[in-house]
């Protein structure tokens, strides 16, 4: 519980999520763990499966190295750990959340059906099952028309009550609106 966990997407780096996680780690005096998860290959019969897997691994290594470089530019003294893990990203992050104070991920703005049913979805399965608070950072969009919103999932448990209390502890000054949404299991 002495670190913030950031999920790094090798396909599309979420700079806002990376910056937010690094800033929050500094604010809390915690280490930042950058994790990239490589999903298993489903098409091992294809002739190019090995080439695809190798390309994904190279992209993952590059993404995590770039993320670490950016964090060091922003906060040179921040303790950073990096890790490449084989597995479905949502599952890997959920399992690692047991030992984290907070998990941060970016949003690729998948459509509702894709977010709910796609294997590539991370946000929905992670927020539904993580043992610690999860922050989803989206790139800014039309903030003059629609102010940013912080949504806190609550289910009546002790941990959800702590999450609902979090805006009163400082996050509310970084968000213009806050609402609670019941957690569905």
N, C-alpha and C positions, 0 to 999 in steps of 0.2 A: 504493500500500500504506500510505498514511498516513491512512486513514479507515475507519470502520465504516459499512457499508451497511445501512439498514433498509428493508424492503419495507412500505409503507403500503397497507392494504386499504381502498378507499373504501367498501366495503359494511359493514365491521365493524372498527372500530379495536381493535387489540390493545394495550391499555394496558400489560399486563405486558411485552410485547416491547419497547415503546417505552421504558419505564423501564429495563429491563435493558440495552438498547443504549446509552442515554444514560449510565448508570452505568459501563458497560464502556468507553465512549469516554473518560470522565473518568479512569478507572483507568489506561488505557493512554496517555493524553495525545494521543489522536487526534481528528480531526474526525468529525462524524456527518453522513452524507448520507441524507436522507429521500427515498425514491423511490416514486412512485405510477405504476403502469403501467395504461394504458387499453387493454383488448383491442379488437381490430377488431370492427366490427359485421358480423354474418353475414347479417343480414336486411335488406339495403338496399332490397329491394322493398317491404317493409311501409310502410304510409302513415305510421306513427309512428316510423320508424327514426331520423329526424333529432331528434325530440323525446327519444327514449330516449338517444341519443348525447349530446345537450346536457345532459340530466339527470345522466348519468354523469360528464361533465366537471365539472359544478358540484359534484357530490358529491366528486369527486377533489380539486378545489381546496380545498373546505372541510375535507376530511380532512387534507390536508397542512398547511393553515394551523393547524388545531387541534393537530396533532401538534407542529408547531414551537412553538406557544404553550406547550404542556405542558413540552416540553424546556427552554425558556427559564425557565419557573418553577422547574424542578428544578435546572438548572445554567446560571446566567445567563452565565457566561464561556465556555461550550462553543462551539466553532466549528461552525456548522450550515449545511448547504447543502440546498436543496430542489430537486426536479426532477420534472416530469410528463413521462412518455414514452409514446408510442403504441406498443403492441405487447402480445403475450401476456406476462402478468406473470412466469411462470417463465423464459421466454426472455430477457426484459429483464434480470432480476436475475442470471441466469447470465452473460450477456455483461458486465454491469457488475462482476461478481465478480472478473474478471481483474485489476482495479485496486484491489481492496479487501483489507484485512487480515482482514476477517470480514464475513459476511452474517448478519443477524438477521431472522427472520420470526416472526409469530404463527401459531398453529394454530387453524383454525376447527373442528377435531374432525370432519372429514368421515369418513364410513364408509370402510371398507377399499376397497371397489369404487370408490367415488367418488374417493377419493384416488389410486387407481392409474390410472383411465381417464378421469377428467373433465378437460376443458380448463381448468376453474377451479382444478385442483390446482396448487399451487406447491411444497409441501414435497418430494414424491417426485422430481419432475424436477430441482429445484434441488439437493437433496442428492446426487443421483446424478451430476450433471455440473459442479458449481461447481469453480472452480480454487482456492478458499480454504475454510477451515472455515465451516460453516453452523450457526447455533444456532437451534433451533426452540423458542420459548418458549410454553408452554401456560399457560392460566389455572390457578391452584391448584385441586386437586380431591382431596378425601379424603386429605389428606397425613398424617393420623393413622393411617389404615388402610394406605395404600400410599405409602411415602416416595417423593419425587421421584427420577427416574432420569436419568442422563446417558448417552446412547448415542453412542458414537464409531464411525464407519464406518472400517474399515481395509481396504486392499487390498495392502499390502506396499510401496507407493510411498513415496518420501521425504516427501511432503506428508502422507500418512496416518499415517506414524510420528510426525510432528510433532503431528498432531491427537491421536493416542493419548497422547502425552506431555503434552498440555495440562492434564489434570486434576492431574498432579503439580506443575504450575506455578502452581496457585492455584484452579482452578475447583472442585476436590474439596471445599474447605471450604464451598462454596455449594450442594453437592449431597450427598445422603446415600448415593447408590449410583452406581456407574459400571460400565459394561460395554462391551465392544467387539463390534461386529457386522461381519461381512465385507461388503464393498461388492460389489454385483452390477452388472455392466455389461450 
